[in-house]
Amino acid sequence: MSYPPARRAEGEEMTKPPTKAEREAHKAFRQVDAKKAMTEHDIAQEAFSNNRERLKEERLAREAAAPPPPKGKASKAKEK
């Protein structure tokens, strides 16, 4: 019994398996892309950390300069 050839979508072609040289090239490009992505990630993490530390210092300076909030009335409001 013979089956009809498989139909492909328009523009879809059969792909041949990559050669050894192509596989090695893809592997090298993946490694470079991975390094680039990690470098970008490290830069973003460092910027985030620096910003967080700057904001923390500003908050601590504000808290040190401001008088402490009164505790008596705030606790009664929470009880109601």
Contacts in CASP RR format, 6 or more apart in sequence:
PFRMAT RR
TARGET T0000
AUTHOR 0000-0000-0000
METHOD contacts of the structure
MODEL  1
MSYPPARRAEGEEMTKPPTKAEREAHKAFRQVDAKKAMTEHDIAQEAFSN
NRERLKEERLAREAAAPPPPKGKASKAKEK
8 14 0 8 1.000
18 26 0 8 1.000
END
